[in-house]
Structures are given as structure tokens and as C-alpha cells.
Amino acid sequence: MTNIVEPKKIAEWFIQRNLDTPTNTGKGNMKLQKLLFFSQLIYMCKNNGETMYNEMFSAFDNGMVLEPIRQEYLKNYKQLKQDSTKNIILPEKVEEALIITEEIFGKCTADELSELSHQFDAWSKYLNLSIEGDNYHNKSKAMVPYEELEKELYRMNKVLKAYEKRNLNDEEEDY
């Protein structure tokens, strides 16, 4: 069974939990974008490279971005927020990846998450490919194929191993 969902539903899930802080701002949008990015990578790590959604990220100055969601947040935040108040039902594997993302990255600022996203070679590669004369950002050249992100899943796997080890240690302390 496929777990493909609309990225907008993932964005609504994060907004419902007030993780797009400060809300309805450029920084809130940036934080949401990084949570979308990291949750996709976590999902891919936990599901053998499968993705939650097929839309590709673009390399922007502040990190990876799902451009349609970025635009939706900019232009229709009120509607996006209203939609996030509804009951959001997601496949179990998707929700698991989102919960892990929230636990690992939810308290980070937009700038901290942006800096973390800059650790990915695919980001710098496609950002550089997209810059044309006079610093023009050609968005069509900024699209990052998932094959490029798959090469870097080892980075997120390290984070997940540390997260799981911490959770295991926390459980042992409870006894």
C-alpha cells in the first residue's frame, strides 16, 4: 500500500501543532519548509527510500523548499491555518515520521534548521546550478531530484540513530 499524501496535508499537520513559528511570517514559512524537508528524509530513511509525496524540493538560499507550499503559505496563510484545524488523517508510517520530526527538530528556530539543511551537498549543488548571470535564481534549475537526496540519507540515518539511542536510554531510566 502506498503512503503518498499531499504535501499540503503535511504542512497543515505542522501548522496544527504551531510549529511554523513565528506564525504567518517569513521565518515561520522557512521553519515549515525545513520541517517538510527533514520529515521527508526521515520518512525515506524509515521506508527504504520511499517518499511521502512526489513533489521535488528546490534549493533556495535558506535551504530546501517545496515551492507550491511556500507560495500557499505566503498568499493563503489564513486558509492554510483554517484547514489545519480540521481532523488530519494520515497513514501511520507518515504520522510516525512527522512525530519524530517534531521531537527532533520542533524546538529549533528557522535559522537553525536552515543551517542544518545547508549540510546537504544536494542543496549547495542545485543552488549553485540555479544561479545565473547577475545572481538570477533560475528555479527550474534548482529542482533537486530524489536520487540526489537518497545519496545523502546516511546523514539523516545518523540523526535517527542518535534519536533512537536517546529514547532507549530514556526508557531505561524510567525503570
CYANA upper distance limits for C-alpha pairs under 8 A (distance plus 0.5 A):
  3 ASN  CA     52 MET  CA      6.55
  3 ASN  CA     91 PRO  CA      6.63
  3 ASN  CA     93 LYS  CA      8.00
  3 ASN  CA     94 VAL  CA      7.51
  4 ILE  CA     51 THR  CA      7.63
  4 ILE  CA     52 MET  CA      5.36
  4 ILE  CA     53 TYR  CA      5.53
  4 ILE  CA     54 ASN  CA      8.09
  5 VAL  CA      9 LYS  CA      7.55
  5 VAL  CA     10 ILE  CA      8.28
  5 VAL  CA     52 MET  CA      6.42
  5 VAL  CA     53 TYR  CA      6.00
  5 VAL  CA     90 LEU  CA      8.18
  6 GLU  CA     10 ILE  CA      7.48
  6 GLU  CA     53 TYR  CA      6.72
  7 PRO  CA     11 ALA  CA      6.74
  7 PRO  CA     36 LEU  CA      8.41
  7 PRO  CA     53 TYR  CA      6.78
  7 PRO  CA     55 GLU  CA      8.20
  7 PRO  CA     69 ILE  CA      7.92
  8 LYS  CA     12 GLU  CA      6.60
  8 LYS  CA     69 ILE  CA      7.00
  9 LYS  CA     13 TRP  CA      6.70
  9 LYS  CA     88 ILE  CA      7.71
 10 ILE  CA     14 PHE  CA      7.02
 10 ILE  CA     36 LEU  CA      7.70
 10 ILE  CA     98 LEU  CA      8.50
 11 ALA  CA     15 ILE  CA      6.66
 11 ALA  CA     32 LEU  CA      7.42
 11 ALA  CA     36 LEU  CA      7.47
 11 ALA  CA     69 ILE  CA      8.08
 12 GLU  CA     16 GLN  CA      6.36
 12 GLU  CA     80 LEU  CA      7.21
 12 GLU  CA     81 LYS  CA      7.61
 12 GLU  CA     83 ASP  CA      7.33
 12 GLU  CA     84 SER  CA      5.02
 12 GLU  CA     88 ILE  CA      8.37
 13 TRP  CA     17 ARG  CA      7.13
 13 TRP  CA     84 SER  CA      6.93
 13 TRP  CA     88 ILE  CA      7.30
 14 PHE  CA     18 ASN  CA      6.99
 14 PHE  CA     19 LEU  CA      5.94
 14 PHE  CA     20 ASP  CA      7.34
 14 PHE  CA     32 LEU  CA      7.67
 14 PHE  CA     35 LEU  CA      8.37
 15 ILE  CA     19 LEU  CA      6.18
 15 ILE  CA     20 ASP  CA      6.23
 15 ILE  CA     32 LEU  CA      8.37
 15 ILE  CA     81 LYS  CA      7.18
 15 ILE  CA     84 SER  CA      6.80
 16 GLN  CA     81 LYS  CA      7.90
 16 GLN  CA     84 SER  CA      5.58
 16 GLN  CA     85 THR  CA      6.70
 18 ASN  CA     23 THR  CA      7.93
 19 LEU  CA     28 GLY  CA      8.44
 19 LEU  CA     31 LYS  CA      8.17
 19 LEU  CA     32 LEU  CA      7.58
 19 LEU  CA    102 GLU  CA      8.50
 19 LEU  CA    106 GLY  CA      6.72
 19 LEU  CA    107 LYS  CA      8.48
 20 ASP  CA     24 ASN  CA      8.23
 20 ASP  CA     27 LYS  CA      8.43
 20 ASP  CA     28 GLY  CA      4.89
 20 ASP  CA     29 ASN  CA      6.83
 20 ASP  CA     30 MET  CA      8.49
 20 ASP  CA     31 LYS  CA      6.24
 20 ASP  CA     32 LEU  CA      5.64
 21 THR  CA     25 THR  CA      8.39
 21 THR  CA     27 LYS  CA      7.50
 21 THR  CA     28 GLY  CA      5.03
 21 THR  CA     31 LYS  CA      7.50
 21 THR  CA    109 THR  CA      8.26
 21 THR  CA    110 ALA  CA      8.38
 22 PRO  CA     27 LYS  CA      6.86
 22 PRO  CA     28 GLY  CA      5.31
 23 THR  CA     27 LYS  CA      8.44
 23 THR  CA     28 GLY  CA      5.52
 23 THR  CA     29 ASN  CA      8.20
 24 ASN  CA     28 GLY  CA      6.53
 24 ASN  CA     29 ASN  CA      7.58
 24 ASN  CA     73 TYR  CA      8.01
 24 ASN  CA     74 LEU  CA      8.34
 24 ASN  CA     77 TYR  CA      6.93
 25 THR  CA     29 ASN  CA      6.70
 26 GLY  CA     30 MET  CA      6.61
 26 GLY  CA     74 LEU  CA      8.45
 27 LYS  CA     31 LYS  CA      6.58
 27 LYS  CA    110 ALA  CA      6.25
 27 LYS  CA    111 ASP  CA      8.33
 28 GLY  CA     32 LEU  CA      6.67
 28 GLY  CA    110 ALA  CA      7.43
 29 ASN  CA     33 GLN  CA      6.68
 29 ASN  CA     70 ARG  CA      7.04
 29 ASN  CA     73 TYR  CA      7.02
 29 ASN  CA     74 LEU  CA      8.14
 30 MET  CA     34 LYS  CA      6.89
 30 MET  CA     62 ASN  CA      8.11
 30 MET  CA    110 ALA  CA      6.22
 30 MET  CA    114 SER  CA      8.14
 31 LYS  CA     35 LEU  CA      6.73
 31 LYS  CA    109 THR  CA      7.27
 31 LYS  CA    110 ALA  CA      4.68
 31 LYS  CA    111 ASP  CA      8.20
 31 LYS  CA    113 LEU  CA      7.27
 31 LYS  CA    114 SER  CA      8.17
 32 LEU  CA     36 LEU  CA      6.69
 32 LEU  CA    110 ALA  CA      8.49
 33 GLN  CA     37 PHE  CA      6.75
 33 GLN  CA     64 MET  CA      7.47
 33 GLN  CA     65 VAL  CA      5.93
 33 GLN  CA     66 LEU  CA      7.14
 33 GLN  CA     69 ILE  CA      8.44
 33 GLN  CA     70 ARG  CA      7.62
 34 LYS  CA     38 PHE  CA      6.56
 34 LYS  CA     63 GLY  CA      7.87
 34 LYS  CA     64 MET  CA      7.17
 34 LYS  CA     65 VAL  CA      7.74
 34 LYS  CA    110 ALA  CA      8.05
 34 LYS  CA    113 LEU  CA      6.56
 34 LYS  CA    114 SER  CA      7.14
 34 LYS  CA    117 SER  CA      7.71
 35 LEU  CA     39 SER  CA      6.34
 35 LEU  CA    101 THR  CA      7.41
 35 LEU  CA    102 GLU  CA      8.40
 35 LEU  CA    105 PHE  CA      7.77
 35 LEU  CA    106 GLY  CA      8.30
 35 LEU  CA    113 LEU  CA      8.48
 36 LEU  CA     40 GLN  CA      6.66
 36 LEU  CA     66 LEU  CA      8.37
 37 PHE  CA     41 LEU  CA      6.94
 37 PHE  CA     57 PHE  CA      8.17
 37 PHE  CA     64 MET  CA      7.05
 37 PHE  CA     65 VAL  CA      7.82
 38 PHE  CA     42 ILE  CA      6.62
 38 PHE  CA    101 THR  CA      7.22
 39 SER  CA     43 TYR  CA      6.54
 39 SER  CA     97 ALA  CA      6.45
 39 SER  CA     98 LEU  CA      6.27
 39 SER  CA    100 ILE  CA      8.42
 39 SER  CA    101 THR  CA      5.93
 40 GLN  CA     44 MET  CA      6.63
 40 GLN  CA     51 THR  CA      7.01
 40 GLN  CA     52 MET  CA      6.88
 40 GLN  CA     97 ALA  CA      8.33
 41 LEU  CA     45 CYS  CA      6.65
 41 LEU  CA    149 LEU  CA      8.42
 41 LEU  CA    153 LEU  CA      7.31
 41 LEU  CA    156 MET  CA      7.20
 42 ILE  CA     46 LYS  CA      6.73
 42 ILE  CA     97 ALA  CA      6.41
 42 ILE  CA    100 ILE  CA      8.40
 42 ILE  CA    101 THR  CA      7.79
 42 ILE  CA    156 MET  CA      7.10
 42 ILE  CA    157 ASN  CA      8.33
 42 ILE  CA    160 LEU  CA      8.17
 43 TYR  CA     47 ASN  CA      6.48
 43 TYR  CA     49 GLY  CA      8.36
 43 TYR  CA     50 GLU  CA      7.86
 43 TYR  CA     51 THR  CA      7.07
 43 TYR  CA     52 MET  CA      7.29
 43 TYR  CA     93 LYS  CA      8.16
 43 TYR  CA     94 VAL  CA      7.35
 43 TYR  CA     97 ALA  CA      5.76
 44 MET  CA     48 ASN  CA      6.46
 44 MET  CA     49 GLY  CA      4.80
 44 MET  CA     50 GLU  CA      5.65
 44 MET  CA     51 THR  CA      6.01
 44 MET  CA     52 MET  CA      8.28
 44 MET  CA    153 LEU  CA      8.25
 45 CYS  CA     49 GLY  CA      6.55
 45 CYS  CA    153 LEU  CA      6.89
 45 CYS  CA    156 MET  CA      7.72
 45 CYS  CA    157 ASN  CA      6.89
 46 LYS  CA     97 ALA  CA      8.42
 47 ASN  CA     51 THR  CA      8.36
 49 GLY  CA    150 GLU  CA      7.18
 52 MET  CA     94 VAL  CA      7.21
 55 GLU  CA     66 LEU  CA      7.82
 56 MET  CA     66 LEU  CA      7.22
 56 MET  CA    143 MET  CA      6.82
 56 MET  CA    144 VAL  CA      6.71
 56 MET  CA    145 PRO  CA      7.03
 56 MET  CA    146 TYR  CA      7.61
 57 PHE  CA     64 MET  CA      6.28
 57 PHE  CA     65 VAL  CA      5.68
 57 PHE  CA     66 LEU  CA      5.39
 57 PHE  CA     67 GLU  CA      7.81
 57 PHE  CA    143 MET  CA      6.36
 57 PHE  CA    144 VAL  CA      6.15
 57 PHE  CA    145 PRO  CA      8.34
 58 SER  CA     64 MET  CA      6.01
 58 SER  CA     65 VAL  CA      5.63
 58 SER  CA     66 LEU  CA      6.83
 58 SER  CA     67 GLU  CA      7.46
 58 SER  CA    126 TYR  CA      8.26
 58 SER  CA    139 LYS  CA      7.67
 58 SER  CA    142 ALA  CA      5.45
 58 SER  CA    143 MET  CA      4.84
 58 SER  CA    144 VAL  CA      6.19
 59 ALA  CA     63 GLY  CA      6.29
 59 ALA  CA     64 MET  CA      5.30
 59 ALA  CA     65 VAL  CA      6.91
 59 ALA  CA    123 TRP  CA      5.76
 59 ALA  CA    124 SER  CA      7.87
 59 ALA  CA    126 TYR  CA      6.28
 59 ALA  CA    127 LEU  CA      5.45
 59 ALA  CA    142 ALA  CA      5.63
 59 ALA  CA    143 MET  CA      7.09
 59 ALA  CA    144 VAL  CA      7.44
 60 PHE  CA     64 MET  CA      6.45
 60 PHE  CA     65 VAL  CA      7.11
 60 PHE  CA    123 TRP  CA      8.40
 60 PHE  CA    127 LEU  CA      6.65
 60 PHE  CA    142 ALA  CA      7.89
 61 ASP  CA    127 LEU  CA      7.66
 62 ASN  CA    114 SER  CA      6.00
 62 ASN  CA    115 GLU  CA      8.23
 62 ASN  CA    118 HIS  CA      8.30
 63 GLY  CA    114 SER  CA      5.96
 63 GLY  CA    115 GLU  CA      8.19
 63 GLY  CA    117 SER  CA      6.04
 63 GLY  CA    118 HIS  CA      6.47
 63 GLY  CA    123 TRP  CA      7.07
 64 MET  CA    117 SER  CA      7.39
 64 MET  CA    123 TRP  CA      7.09
 65 VAL  CA     70 ARG  CA      7.53
 66 LEU  CA     70 ARG  CA      6.68
 67 GLU  CA     71 GLN  CA      6.60
 68 PRO  CA     72 GLU  CA      6.61
 69 ILE  CA     73 TYR  CA      6.58
 70 ARG  CA     74 LEU  CA      6.77
 71 GLN  CA     75 LYS  CA      6.51
 72 GLU  CA     76 ASN  CA      5.76
 72 GLU  CA     77 TYR  CA      7.22
 72 GLU  CA     80 LEU  CA      8.00
 73 TYR  CA     77 TYR  CA      5.18
 73 TYR  CA     80 LEU  CA      7.43
 76 ASN  CA     80 LEU  CA      6.68
 77 TYR  CA     81 LYS  CA      6.46
 78 LYS  CA     82 GLN  CA      6.66
 79 GLN  CA     83 ASP  CA      6.54
 80 LEU  CA     84 SER  CA      6.72
 81 LYS  CA     85 THR  CA      7.30
 82 GLN  CA     86 LYS  CA      8.03
 84 SER  CA     88 ILE  CA      7.93
 90 LEU  CA     94 VAL  CA      6.81
 90 LEU  CA     95 GLU  CA      6.54
 91 PRO  CA     95 GLU  CA      6.79
 92 GLU  CA     96 GLU  CA      6.59
 93 LYS  CA     97 ALA  CA      6.92
 94 VAL  CA     98 LEU  CA      6.84
 95 GLU  CA     99 ILE  CA      6.62
 96 GLU  CA    100 ILE  CA      6.78
 97 ALA  CA    101 THR  CA      6.62
 98 LEU  CA    102 GLU  CA      6.62
 99 ILE  CA    103 GLU  CA      6.67
100 ILE  CA    104 ILE  CA      6.60
101 THR  CA    105 PHE  CA      6.13
101 THR  CA    106 GLY  CA      7.30
102 GLU  CA    106 GLY  CA      4.79
102 GLU  CA    107 LYS  CA      8.27
103 GLU  CA    107 LYS  CA      8.40
104 ILE  CA    163 TYR  CA      7.85
105 PHE  CA    113 LEU  CA      8.05
108 CYS  CA    112 GLU  CA      6.48
108 CYS  CA    113 LEU  CA      6.89
109 THR  CA    113 LEU  CA      6.75
110 ALA  CA    114 SER  CA      6.51
111 ASP  CA    115 GLU  CA      6.64
112 GLU  CA    116 LEU  CA      6.79
113 LEU  CA    117 SER  CA      6.66
114 SER  CA    118 HIS  CA      6.90
115 GLU  CA    119 GLN  CA      7.66
116 LEU  CA    120 PHE  CA      8.50
117 SER  CA    123 TRP  CA      7.99
118 HIS  CA    123 TRP  CA      6.88
118 HIS  CA    124 SER  CA      7.50
119 GLN  CA    123 TRP  CA      8.39
120 PHE  CA    124 SER  CA      7.56
120 PHE  CA    152 GLU  CA      7.53
121 ASP  CA    125 LYS  CA      6.54
121 ASP  CA    152 GLU  CA      8.24
122 ALA  CA    126 TYR  CA      6.54
122 ALA  CA    144 VAL  CA      7.42
122 ALA  CA    148 GLU  CA      6.56
122 ALA  CA    149 LEU  CA      7.02
123 TRP  CA    127 LEU  CA      6.46
123 TRP  CA    144 VAL  CA      8.14
124 SER  CA    128 ASN  CA      6.49
125 LYS  CA    129 LEU  CA      6.73
126 TYR  CA    130 SER  CA      6.55
126 TYR  CA    141 LYS  CA      7.45
126 TYR  CA    142 ALA  CA      5.54
126 TYR  CA    143 MET  CA      7.45
126 TYR  CA    144 VAL  CA      6.94
127 LEU  CA    131 ILE  CA      7.06
127 LEU  CA    142 ALA  CA      6.24
129 LEU  CA    141 LYS  CA      6.76
129 LEU  CA    142 ALA  CA      7.26
130 SER  CA    136 TYR  CA      8.44
130 SER  CA    137 HIS  CA      5.96
130 SER  CA    138 ASN  CA      5.40
130 SER  CA    139 LYS  CA      6.92
130 SER  CA    140 SER  CA      7.94
130 SER  CA    141 LYS  CA      5.19
130 SER  CA    142 ALA  CA      5.46
131 ILE  CA    135 ASN  CA      6.12
131 ILE  CA    136 TYR  CA      6.05
131 ILE  CA    137 HIS  CA      5.26
131 ILE  CA    138 ASN  CA      6.70
132 GLU  CA    136 TYR  CA      5.54
132 GLU  CA    137 HIS  CA      6.84
132 GLU  CA    138 ASN  CA      7.32
137 HIS  CA    142 ALA  CA      8.46
138 ASN  CA    142 ALA  CA      7.16
139 LYS  CA    143 MET  CA      7.42
144 VAL  CA    148 GLU  CA      7.26
144 VAL  CA    149 LEU  CA      8.10
145 PRO  CA    149 LEU  CA      7.55
146 TYR  CA    150 GLU  CA      6.61
147 GLU  CA    151 LYS  CA      7.12
148 GLU  CA    152 GLU  CA      7.65
149 LEU  CA    153 LEU  CA      7.00
152 GLU  CA    156 MET  CA      8.09
153 LEU  CA    157 ASN  CA      6.60
154 TYR  CA    158 LYS  CA      6.79
155 ARG  CA    159 VAL  CA      7.26
156 MET  CA    160 LEU  CA      6.68
157 ASN  CA    161 LYS  CA      6.58
158 LYS  CA    162 ALA  CA      6.85
159 VAL  CA    163 TYR  CA      6.65
160 LEU  CA    164 GLU  CA      6.53
161 LYS  CA    165 LYS  CA      6.56
162 ALA  CA    166 ARG  CA      6.60
163 TYR  CA    167 ASN  CA      6.73
164 GLU  CA    168 LEU  CA      6.57
165 LYS  CA    169 ASN  CA      6.66
166 ARG  CA    170 ASP  CA      6.62
167 ASN  CA    171 GLU  CA      6.70
168 LEU  CA    172 GLU  CA      6.80
169 ASN  CA    173 GLU  CA      6.78
170 ASP  CA    174 ASP  CA      7.03
171 GLU  CA    175 TYR  CA      7.65
